[in-house]
Amino acid sequence: MTRLDATTRTVWVWRTLLALAVVAALAAASAHAAPPATKAAPEPVTPAAARQRAAAIVVEASSSQYAVLRSNAVEAARLTPEHAAAIVTKALGDDNEAVRYAAAVTAGRAGMKDASPLLRKLLNDDKSSVRAAALYALHRNGEQVDITPLADMLMGPDPKLRAHVATILGLLGDASAIPLLQRAAQSPLPKKIGADEEAVVRTEMAEAMAKLGDEGALEALRSGAFSPFGEVRVLSITAMGAVGDRRMAAALHQFVDQPPVELQLASSAALVRLGDARGRAVVIGKSQDADPVVRSQAAWALGWFDDEATWTRLVAMMSDGHPQVRVHAAASVLRRTGKSAGRD
């Protein structure tokens, strides 16, 4: 499965886990100091204590030298409201485009109205993806702002920007955007991009439309689960879990037991979000994999379960030797212990 560069493909950061590409670089940089196995978690660990520890990990990651960790921390910040404002405010002025984008989107999703002055400054950002995220956040927070530029961005020549804007339109929750997304999904993309990247962009559009209630888009996601491109399969399966599509449950059962591991974990997470925990053993097993990319994805998947075995494993993963794994485990702990726990 192709792994994506987090700074140039930020639209897939965190939610789909494909931005875990940089884990390999982080692992290479810290291999001499970070053992692949997870350290034993202290006992006992109450939910309150685990939550406090998880919040501390997110706060620490928000100041990391690595942009992907800062971005992950920003996206997890809304799960810890007591720290969200400080983390997001700082990230809105980050030097890295991916971090600023994540901060603006988080400000909108978390309803951070106090961030409006900083978000308005981002309307003049030199990166289109950041401007789009700022428009979304301001509109979502009730500010008077013209969001029609999003339509031009969605129909523009930049495939990555199209994917960003499709995601944003899905988050806005306005079904009137479905016709625009349908036109964008049918319009040609630059010939310079590969078939795999084009398929990824169109899958992002299909997910956005499905979130807005377009039944036809669900068929596109179901087809994507059988795509020849690994990224598209993972994106499609993750999206089906997010929108609660039960029609593919039987196929997901088969995927849980079939390599590659990314597909197994994505299918296990999608199923548990649909109320079926049969992938529990697979996720627990992969949470101890030697590859930090796999452990990170397993940590994300564990955040959707609600049993004692997965909880114990997840808490232990906050002591993992790799920072990316710790951040994903911390975010999952925050999700499982927070008031906003649920489908997201």
C-alpha positions in Angstrom: 0.0 0.0 0.0 1.4 3.4 -0.9 2.0 5.7 2.0 1.5 9.4 1.6 3.6 12.4 2.5 1.8 14.3 5.3 2.8 17.8 4.2 1.5 17.5 0.7 -1.5 15.2 1.2 -2.9 16.7 4.5 -6.5 16.0 3.6 -5.9 12.4 4.6 -4.2 13.2 7.9 -5.6 11.4 11.0 -9.1 10.5 9.8 -7.9 7.9 7.3 -4.5 7.3 8.8 -2.7 7.3 5.5 -0.6 10.3 6.6 1.3 7.8 8.8 3.8 7.7 6.0 6.1 9.9 8.1 6.2 7.4 10.9 8.9 5.6 8.9 11.0 8.7 9.0 10.3 9.3 12.7 11.2 5.7 13.4 14.5 6.0 11.6 15.3 9.2 13.5 14.6 7.7 16.9 15.3 4.0 16.4 18.3 4.1 18.6 16.2 5.2 21.5 12.7 3.9 20.9 12.0 0.1 21.2 9.3 -1.2 19.0 7.4 -2.9 21.8 5.0 -1.1 24.1 6.0 -0.7 27.7 3.8 -2.1 30.4 1.2 0.4 31.6 1.1 1.2 35.4 -1.7 -0.5 37.3 -4.3 0.4 38.1 -5.2 3.1 35.6 -8.6 4.7 36.1 -10.4 6.4 33.2 -9.8 9.7 34.8 -6.1 9.1 35.3 -5.8 7.7 31.7 -7.5 10.8 30.4 -5.2 13.1 32.2 -2.2 11.2 30.9 -3.6 11.3 27.3 -4.1 15.0 27.5 -0.5 15.5 28.6 0.7 13.5 25.6 -1.4 15.6 23.2 -0.1 18.9 24.8 3.5 17.7 24.5 3.0 16.6 20.8 1.6 20.0 20.0 5.1 21.5 20.4 6.9 18.7 18.6 9.6 19.4 16.1 7.7 17.2 13.7 4.8 18.8 11.8 2.8 15.6 11.6 2.8 15.2 15.4 1.8 18.8 15.8 -1.0 18.2 13.3 -2.2 15.1 15.1 -2.2 16.9 18.4 -4.3 19.7 16.9 -6.8 17.3 15.6 -7.0 15.5 18.9 -7.3 18.8 20.8 -11.0 19.1 20.4 -11.3 15.9 22.5 -9.7 17.7 25.4 -11.6 21.0 25.7 -9.6 22.2 28.6 -6.5 22.4 26.3 -8.0 22.9 22.9 -8.0 26.7 22.8 -4.3 27.0 23.6 -3.2 24.2 21.2 -5.3 25.5 18.3 -4.5 29.2 18.8 -0.8 28.4 18.6 -1.2 26.1 15.6 -3.1 28.7 13.6 0.2 30.5 13.3 2.3 27.5 12.6 4.9 27.6 9.8 3.6 24.4 8.4 0.6 24.4 6.0 -0.7 21.0 7.2 -0.8 22.2 10.8 -2.5 25.5 10.0 -5.1 23.6 8.0 -5.7 21.1 10.8 -6.0 24.0 13.3 -8.6 25.9 11.2 -10.7 22.8 10.7 -10.5 21.9 14.4 -11.5 25.5 15.3 -14.6 25.0 13.2 -15.5 21.6 14.4 -15.0 22.5 18.0 -16.9 25.8 17.7 -14.0 28.0 18.8 -15.6 31.4 18.2 -12.8 33.2 20.0 -10.4 32.1 17.2 -12.3 34.2 14.7 -9.7 37.0 14.5 -6.9 34.6 13.8 -9.1 32.7 11.3 -9.8 35.9 9.4 -6.1 36.5 9.0 -5.8 33.1 7.4 -8.2 34.2 4.7 -5.1 35.8 3.2 -2.9 32.8 3.7 -0.7 31.9 0.7 -2.0 28.3 0.8 -5.4 27.7 -0.7 -6.1 24.7 1.5 -5.6 26.9 4.6 -7.9 29.7 3.2 -10.5 27.0 2.5 -10.3 25.7 6.1 -10.5 29.3 7.5 -13.7 29.9 5.4 -15.2 26.7 6.8 -14.4 27.5 10.4 -15.7 31.1 10.2 -18.9 30.0 8.6 -19.3 27.1 11.0 -18.9 29.4 13.9 -21.6 31.8 12.7 -19.4 34.6 11.3 -20.5 36.6 8.2 -18.2 35.3 5.5 -18.6 34.5 1.8 -18.0 30.8 1.2 -18.6 30.9 -2.5 -14.8 30.7 -3.2 -15.0 27.1 -2.1 -16.9 26.2 -5.3 -14.1 27.6 -7.4 -11.6 25.7 -5.4 -13.6 22.5 -5.7 -13.7 22.8 -9.5 -10.1 24.0 -9.9 -7.1 22.1 -11.4 -5.4 21.2 -8.1 -6.5 17.6 -7.2 -5.3 17.9 -3.6 -7.2 21.2 -3.1 -10.3 19.5 -4.5 -10.0 16.8 -2.0 -9.6 19.3 0.9 -12.6 21.3 -0.2 -14.7 18.1 -0.6 -13.9 17.2 3.0 -14.8 20.6 4.2 -18.1 20.6 2.4 -18.9 17.3 4.0 -18.2 18.8 7.4 -20.4 21.8 6.7 -23.4 19.4 6.6 -25.3 21.4 4.0 -27.0 19.0 1.6 -27.3 21.8 -1.0 -23.6 21.2 -1.8 -24.4 17.7 -3.2 -25.0 18.9 -6.8 -21.7 20.8 -6.8 -19.9 17.8 -5.5 -21.5 15.6 -8.1 -20.3 18.0 -10.9 -16.8 18.0 -9.4 -16.7 14.2 -9.2 -17.6 14.0 -12.9 -15.2 16.7 -14.1 -11.8 15.7 -15.4 -8.6 16.0 -13.3 -5.2 17.0 -14.7 -3.6 14.3 -16.8 -0.4 14.6 -14.9 -1.7 12.8 -11.8 -1.8 9.1 -11.6 -4.9 6.9 -11.7 -4.4 6.0 -8.0 -4.4 9.7 -6.9 -7.4 10.5 -9.1 -9.3 7.6 -7.5 -8.4 8.9 -4.0 -9.7 12.4 -4.8 -13.0 11.0 -6.2 -13.3 8.8 -3.1 -13.0 11.8 -0.9 -15.8 13.5 -2.9 -17.9 10.4 -2.6 -17.5 10.3 1.2 -18.4 14.0 1.5 -21.6 13.4 -0.6 -22.5 10.3 1.5 -22.1 12.4 4.7 -24.6 14.9 3.2 -27.1 12.1 2.5 -26.5 11.2 -1.1 -27.4 7.5 -1.5 -25.6 7.2 -4.8 -22.3 8.1 -3.2 -22.6 5.1 -1.0 -22.5 2.9 -4.0 -19.2 4.6 -5.0 -17.8 3.8 -1.6 -18.9 0.2 -1.8 -17.2 -0.2 -5.1 -14.1 1.5 -3.7 -13.8 -1.2 -1.1 -12.8 -3.5 -4.0 -10.5 -1.0 -5.8 -7.1 -2.1 -7.1 -5.6 0.8 -5.2 -5.0 0.1 -1.5 -5.4 3.7 -0.4 -8.9 3.8 -2.0 -9.9 0.6 -0.3 -8.9 1.9 3.1 -10.5 5.3 2.5 -13.7 3.7 1.3 -14.0 1.2 4.2 -13.2 3.9 6.8 -15.9 6.1 5.2 -18.5 3.4 5.4 -17.8 3.1 9.1 -18.1 6.8 9.5 -21.4 7.1 7.7 -22.9 3.9 9.2 -23.3 1.9 6.0 -24.3 -1.6 7.0 -24.7 -3.0 3.5 -21.1 -4.0 3.3 -20.9 -5.7 6.6 -20.5 -9.2 5.1 -17.6 -8.1 2.9 -16.0 -6.3 5.9 -16.1 -9.6 7.8 -14.0 -11.2 5.1 -11.6 -8.3 4.9 -10.8 -8.6 8.6 -9.1 -11.9 8.0 -7.3 -11.0 4.8 -4.0 -9.1 4.4 -2.8 -6.5 3.9 -2.8 -5.4 7.5 -4.1 -1.8 6.7 -7.2 -3.4 5.2 -7.7 -5.6 8.2 -7.5 -2.8 10.7 -9.7 -0.4 8.6 -12.3 -3.1 8.3 -12.1 -3.9 12.0 -12.6 -0.3 12.9 -15.5 0.2 10.5 -17.3 -2.9 11.8 -17.0 -1.8 15.4 -18.4 1.6 14.5 -21.3 -0.4 13.1 -21.7 -2.3 16.3 -19.8 -5.5 15.4 -16.6 -6.1 17.4 -15.5 -9.3 15.7 -12.2 -7.6 14.6 -11.2 -7.1 18.3 -8.6 -9.9 18.3 -7.0 -8.7 15.1 -6.7 -5.1 16.4 -5.2 -6.2 19.7 -2.7 -8.4 17.9 -1.6 -5.8 15.5 -1.3 -3.2 18.3 1.9 -5.2 19.2 3.3 -5.2 15.6 7.0 -4.3 15.1 6.0 -1.6 12.6 5.0 1.7 14.3 2.7 2.5 11.3 0.7 -0.6 12.0 0.7 0.1 15.8 -0.5 3.6 15.1 -3.4 2.5 13.0 -4.3 -0.2 15.6 -4.3 2.5 18.3 -6.8 4.5 16.3 -9.0 1.5 15.8 -8.9 0.6 19.5 -10.6 4.0 20.2 -13.9 2.7 18.8 -14.2 -0.4 21.0 -15.7 -0.3 24.5 -14.5 -3.5 26.3 -12.0 -4.0 29.0 -9.4 -5.9 26.9 -9.1 -3.2 24.3 -9.1 -0.5 27.0 -6.2 -2.1 28.8 -4.2 -2.5 25.6 -4.9 1.1 24.6 -3.8 2.5 27.9 -0.6 0.5 27.6 0.1 2.0 24.1 0.4 5.5 25.6 3.8 4.2 26.8 4.8 3.0 23.4 8.4 3.7 22.3 7.3 5.7 19.3 5.8 9.2 19.6 3.3 8.7 16.7 1.8 5.7 18.4 1.6 7.5 21.7 -0.4 10.4 20.2 -2.8 8.1 18.4 -3.3 6.0 21.6 -3.8 9.2 23.6 -6.4 10.5 21.1 -8.3 7.2 21.3 -8.3 7.3 25.1 -9.7 10.9 25.0 -12.4 9.7 22.5 -13.4 6.8 24.7 -13.5 8.8 27.9 -14.9 12.1 26.6 -18.5 13.3 26.5 -18.3 13.5 22.7 -17.4 9.8 22.3 -19.2 8.3 19.3 -19.1 8.2 15.5 -16.7 10.8 14.1 
